[in-house]
């Protein structure tokens, strides 16, 4: 029969933390957990997209990331709200997708009349609501971006509503150029606004930055296309190029939305968003100290 000391030695050999104190043996559960299971960090969201989730261990729960529309270090306070960003991103993505297909000349569709309905109901109203909910959870960037693009789609629909507000028809009474020039300046204004938002994504993720970069290029090229219109219509090459960038932006918006929806309750893999090396997460992954000067609040 093993002595008490031998029993202590065996236990200590497994954990390295079993030490008798004042004649009473103690067991360090934290040390045992560290000894039996090497401490693993939460999944790296820039890593393997096929990494499986250990669903039987709550320590390894996968949290959605990338679609939260919060590029800085500030984190929204806990609230009873869910993450409204995927909803806003999805509304933006579908409306942009359909309009961009028209701009690239898919199936010879020449007029964006169908987009007007989407711009009112989904890209406009739903995205505006998502932006307001972003404000409710304390996300200033998300509220600014989603609400503004919701307003963009509503204004776009107002401009192009057939027979409704008669903005386009009034400008085209003398010639099409007043409308083309006005619409071109309108798009250039949105290009400037998107550039402002793009600057705020430089320390976030590649997926997040790419969304705003492609959208920025779409606004710029479409604006140039209308400002360089001829009697035959807007510059076709610029409009098509802007349409292709719009398609890229739409798919990137859906990608970021998926990253914000997929968690351990509905997905078996993470959605990689590729943190920039100089971002907070990127420096942490490389074992670099986090630049405290980068911290900010909304």
C-alpha positions in Angstrom: 0.0 0.0 0.0 1.4 3.4 -1.0 2.2 5.8 1.8 0.6 9.3 2.0 3.9 10.8 1.0 4.1 8.6 -2.1 0.5 9.5 -3.0 1.5 13.2 -2.7 4.5 12.7 -4.9 2.3 11.1 -7.6 -0.2 13.9 -7.6 2.6 16.5 -7.6 4.2 14.8 -10.5 1.0 15.3 -12.6 0.4 18.9 -11.7 3.6 20.3 -10.3 1.5 22.3 -7.8 0.7 19.9 -5.0 2.5 21.1 -1.9 1.7 20.3 1.8 1.1 23.4 3.9 1.1 23.0 7.7 0.6 19.3 7.4 -2.5 19.8 5.1 -2.2 19.1 1.4 -3.6 21.7 -1.0 -4.4 21.4 -4.6 -4.0 24.3 -7.0 -6.8 23.8 -9.5 -5.5 26.6 -11.7 -2.1 25.1 -11.9 -3.6 21.7 -12.7 -5.6 23.2 -15.5 -2.5 24.8 -16.9 -0.5 21.6 -16.5 -3.1 19.2 -18.0 -4.2 21.6 -20.8 -1.8 24.0 -22.4 -3.6 27.4 -22.2 -4.9 28.2 -25.6 -5.8 31.6 -26.9 -9.1 32.4 -28.6 -9.1 31.7 -32.3 -7.0 34.1 -34.4 -9.5 35.8 -36.7 -6.8 36.3 -39.3 -5.8 32.6 -39.3 -7.2 29.3 -40.5 -10.8 29.6 -41.8 -11.3 25.9 -41.2 -10.3 25.8 -37.6 -12.9 23.8 -35.7 -14.5 24.9 -32.5 -14.2 23.0 -29.3 -17.9 23.3 -28.6 -17.7 21.2 -25.4 -15.4 23.7 -23.8 -16.9 27.2 -23.0 -13.4 28.6 -22.9 -13.1 28.2 -26.7 -16.4 29.8 -27.7 -16.1 31.6 -31.0 -17.3 35.2 -31.0 -18.3 36.9 -34.1 -15.8 39.5 -35.3 -15.1 41.8 -38.2 -18.6 42.9 -38.9 -19.0 45.1 -35.9 -18.1 48.3 -37.8 -15.8 49.4 -35.0 -12.3 49.9 -36.5 -10.6 51.5 -33.5 -9.6 50.3 -30.0 -12.8 51.6 -28.4 -15.3 48.9 -27.7 -19.0 49.4 -27.3 -20.4 49.0 -23.8 -22.4 45.9 -23.0 -26.1 46.3 -23.7 -29.2 44.4 -24.5 -28.8 45.1 -28.2 -27.3 42.7 -30.6 -24.7 43.7 -33.2 -26.6 45.8 -35.8 -23.6 46.0 -38.2 -24.3 42.8 -40.2 -27.8 44.0 -40.9 -26.6 47.4 -42.2 -23.7 45.8 -44.2 -26.1 43.3 -45.8 -28.6 46.1 -46.7 -25.7 48.1 -48.2 -24.3 45.0 -50.0 -27.5 43.9 -51.8 -28.5 47.4 -53.0 -24.9 48.1 -54.2 -24.8 44.7 -55.9 -27.9 45.3 -58.0 -27.0 48.9 -58.9 -23.4 47.8 -59.9 -24.8 45.1 -62.2 -26.8 47.8 -64.0 -23.7 50.0 -64.2 -21.6 47.2 -65.8 -24.3 46.6 -68.4 -25.5 43.2 -67.2 -28.1 41.7 -69.7 -28.3 45.1 -71.4 -30.3 46.7 -68.5 -30.0 50.4 -69.1 -32.1 52.0 -66.3 -31.7 51.5 -62.5 -35.5 51.7 -61.9 -35.6 48.5 -59.9 -32.8 49.7 -57.7 -35.1 52.6 -56.5 -37.2 50.1 -54.7 -34.2 48.5 -53.0 -32.8 52.0 -52.2 -36.0 52.9 -50.4 -36.7 49.7 -48.5 -33.5 47.9 -47.8 -30.4 50.0 -48.5 -32.1 53.2 -47.2 -34.6 52.4 -44.5 -33.1 49.3 -43.0 -29.5 50.6 -43.1 -30.6 53.8 -41.5 -32.2 51.9 -38.7 -29.0 49.8 -38.3 -27.0 53.0 -38.0 -29.3 54.3 -35.3 -28.9 51.0 -33.4 -25.2 51.4 -33.7 -25.5 54.7 -31.9 -27.5 52.9 -29.2 -24.7 50.4 -28.5 -22.1 53.2 -28.4 -20.5 52.8 -31.8 -19.9 56.2 -33.2 -18.1 55.1 -36.4 -20.7 52.5 -37.2 -23.6 54.9 -36.6 -21.9 57.5 -38.8 -21.2 55.1 -41.6 -24.4 53.1 -41.7 -26.7 56.0 -41.2 -24.9 58.1 -43.8 -25.1 55.4 -46.5 -28.7 54.8 -45.5 -29.2 58.4 -46.3 -27.3 58.0 -49.5 -29.6 55.3 -50.8 -32.7 57.3 -49.7 -31.5 60.4 -51.6 -30.5 58.2 -54.6 -34.0 56.9 -54.7 -35.5 60.4 -54.4 -33.4 61.6 -57.3 -34.3 58.7 -59.6 -37.9 58.0 -58.7 -39.7 57.9 -62.1 -42.3 60.6 -62.2 -42.1 61.2 -58.5 -39.9 64.1 -57.4 -39.0 65.1 -61.0 -35.5 66.1 -60.0 -33.9 64.4 -63.0 -36.5 65.4 -65.5 -36.4 69.1 -64.4 -32.6 69.2 -64.8 -32.9 67.6 -68.2 -35.4 70.0 -69.7 -32.8 72.1 -71.5 -30.1 69.4 -71.9 -28.9 66.3 -70.1 -25.7 68.0 -69.0 -27.1 69.8 -65.9 -28.3 66.5 -64.6 -25.1 64.7 -65.4 -22.9 67.4 -63.9 -25.1 67.7 -60.8 -25.2 63.9 -60.3 -21.4 63.8 -60.8 -20.8 66.4 -58.1 -23.2 64.5 -55.9 -21.1 61.3 -56.3 -17.8 63.2 -55.8 -19.2 64.4 -52.5 -19.8 60.9 -51.4 -16.3 60.0 -52.6 -14.9 62.6 -50.2 -17.0 61.4 -47.3 -15.9 57.8 -47.9 -12.3 58.9 -48.0 -12.8 60.3 -44.5 -14.1 56.9 -43.3 -11.3 55.1 -45.1 -8.7 56.9 -43.0 -10.4 55.5 -39.9 -9.9 51.9 -41.1 -6.1 52.1 -41.5 -5.5 50.3 -38.2 -8.2 47.7 -38.4 -8.4 44.7 -40.8 -7.7 44.1 -44.4 -11.3 43.0 -45.0 -12.6 46.2 -43.4 -10.2 48.5 -45.2 -10.8 46.8 -48.5 -14.5 47.4 -48.2 -14.1 51.2 -47.9 -11.3 51.3 -50.5 -13.3 49.6 -53.2 -16.4 51.7 -52.3 -14.3 54.9 -52.5 -13.0 54.0 -55.9 -16.5 53.2 -57.1 -17.8 56.7 -56.0 -14.8 58.4 -57.7 -15.1 56.6 -61.0 -18.8 57.0 -61.2 -18.5 60.7 -60.4 -15.8 61.1 -63.1 -18.0 59.2 -65.5 -20.9 61.6 -65.0 -18.8 64.7 -65.0 -17.2 63.7 -68.3 -20.5 62.9 -70.0 -21.2 63.5 -73.7 -24.4 63.8 -75.7 -24.4 60.0 -75.8 -24.4 59.8 -72.1 -22.0 59.3 -69.2 -18.5 58.1 -69.9 -19.1 54.4 -70.4 -15.6 53.2 -69.4 -15.7 55.1 -66.1 -19.2 53.9 -65.3 -18.3 50.3 -66.0 -15.1 50.6 -64.0 -17.1 52.1 -61.1 -19.6 49.3 -61.4 -16.9 46.6 -61.1 -15.5 48.3 -58.0 -19.1 48.5 -56.7 -19.4 44.7 -57.1 -16.2 44.2 -55.2 -17.5 46.5 -52.4 -20.8 44.6 -52.3 -19.1 41.2 -51.9 -16.7 42.6 -49.3 -19.7 44.1 -47.4 -21.3 40.6 -47.3 -18.0 39.1 -46.2 -17.7 41.5 -43.3 -21.4 40.9 -42.5 -20.7 37.1 -42.4 -17.7 37.8 -40.1 -20.1 39.6 -37.7 -22.8 36.9 -37.8 -20.8 33.7 -37.6 -20.2 32.5 -34.1 -20.1 29.3 -32.2 -23.9 28.9 -32.2 -24.1 28.7 -36.0 -20.7 28.2 -37.6 -17.9 25.6 -37.4 -15.2 27.9 -38.7 -14.0 31.4 -38.2 -14.1 34.1 -40.9 -10.6 35.5 -41.4 -10.4 39.2 -41.6 -6.6 39.6 -41.7 -5.5 42.2 -39.1 -2.9 44.7 -40.3 0.5 44.1 -38.7 0.5 47.6 -37.2 -3.0 47.2 -35.7 -3.7 46.3 -32.1 -4.5 42.7 -32.9 -1.6 42.5 -35.3 1.0 43.7 -32.8 -0.5 41.4 -30.2 -0.2 38.4 -32.5 3.5 39.3 -33.1 4.2 39.7 -29.4 4.8 43.5 -29.8 3.7 46.0 -27.2 0.5 47.7 -28.0 0.8 51.4 -28.7 -1.1 53.0 -25.9 -1.2 56.3 -27.8 -3.5 54.6 -30.4 -6.2 54.1 -27.9 -9.2 56.4 -28.3 -12.8 56.7 -27.4 -15.7 57.5 -29.7 
